[in-house]
Every structure is written in C-alpha cells, then in structure tokens.
Amino acid sequence: MASSKKQSRRAKATTSTRRRKPCFFCKEGIEQVDYKDFTTLRRFMSERGKIRSRRTTGACRRHQRQVSVAIKLARELALLPYATR
C-alpha cells in the first residue's frame, strides 16, 4: 500500500500542465528557414553562440532541424559567429 502512494506522488510530480510555446515559423506561415535571414536565426542562438534547444525556443521538430542546418551554414559563410567572447 505504501508503494502505491509513492508511485502516485511521482506520477503527479512528473506530469506537467504547462503549455508548449507555439512554433514561430508555423505561426508565421514560413515553410523553409532561410540561412540569409540571420536576424531571425539569432533568436535561436544563445549569447555565447550556441544553438538553443527545441524546449527553449518552442520550435517544432521540422523547423528546429531547419534552424540548426541554417545556423551551421550561416556560420560557414561568416554571417553568424561560431562563438562570442
């Protein structure tokens, strides 16, 4: 009986009532993420130059993948920095 109480407490603690952020690109109707739009890509990077996770940005799986590829391409073309000081 005591073990069932512990399980129910854990179940309550792990379930979250938070809503996910809507995907910025889906909301704006953008199909393809453009690597040349570095102002938009900066929203998906930290101050140190790292790519932020889906959990933080709220992007859907498809657009998060496109964002990461676009950021990497923009870094190669020197539109975005690899890291900041």
C-alpha positions in Angstrom: 0.0 0.0 0.0 2.8 2.4 0.8 4.5 1.8 -2.6 1.3 2.7 -4.4 1.2 6.1 -2.7 4.8 6.8 -3.7 4.0 5.9 -7.3 1.0 8.3 -7.4 3.1 11.1 -6.0 5.8 10.6 -8.6 3.2 10.5 -11.4 1.7 13.8 -10.2 5.2 15.4 -9.9 6.2 14.4 -13.5 3.0 15.4 -15.3 3.1 19.0 -16.3 0.3 21.4 -17.0 2.5 23.8 -18.9 1.6 24.5 -22.5 4.2 24.3 -25.2 5.2 27.5 -26.9 3.8 27.7 -30.5 6.4 27.3 -33.2 7.5 30.7 -34.5 7.8 29.5 -38.1 4.5 27.6 -38.2 2.7 30.6 -36.7 4.2 33.0 -39.3 3.5 30.5 -42.1 7.2 30.1 -43.1 7.8 26.8 -44.9 11.6 27.0 -45.2 14.1 28.6 -42.9 16.5 30.9 -44.8 20.1 30.9 -43.8 20.5 34.5 -45.0 18.0 35.8 -42.5 20.5 36.0 -39.7 18.4 38.3 -37.6 15.8 35.6 -37.2 18.4 33.0 -36.6 19.9 35.0 -33.8 16.7 34.4 -31.8 17.6 30.7 -31.8 21.1 31.2 -30.5 22.3 31.9 -27.0 24.5 34.9 -26.2 27.5 32.5 -26.3 26.7 31.4 -29.9 25.2 28.0 -29.1 22.0 26.7 -30.8 19.1 26.7 -28.3 17.1 23.6 -27.9 13.5 23.0 -29.0 12.4 23.0 -25.4 13.7 26.6 -25.0 12.7 28.0 -28.4 9.4 26.3 -28.8 10.1 25.4 -32.4 8.6 22.2 -33.9 10.8 19.3 -34.8 10.8 20.1 -38.5 11.7 23.8 -38.1 14.2 23.2 -35.3 16.1 20.9 -37.7 16.0 23.5 -40.4 17.1 26.2 -38.0 20.2 24.2 -36.9 21.2 23.5 -40.5 20.7 27.2 -41.4 22.8 28.4 -38.5 25.6 26.0 -39.4 25.5 27.2 -43.0 25.4 30.8 -41.9 28.4 30.2 -39.7 30.3 28.7 -42.6 29.6 31.8 -44.7 30.6 34.1 -41.8 27.1 35.5 -41.4 27.0 34.3 -37.8 29.8 33.8 -35.3 30.8 30.3 -34.0 31.3 31.8 -30.5 31.5 35.2 -28.9 33.9 36.5 -26.3 
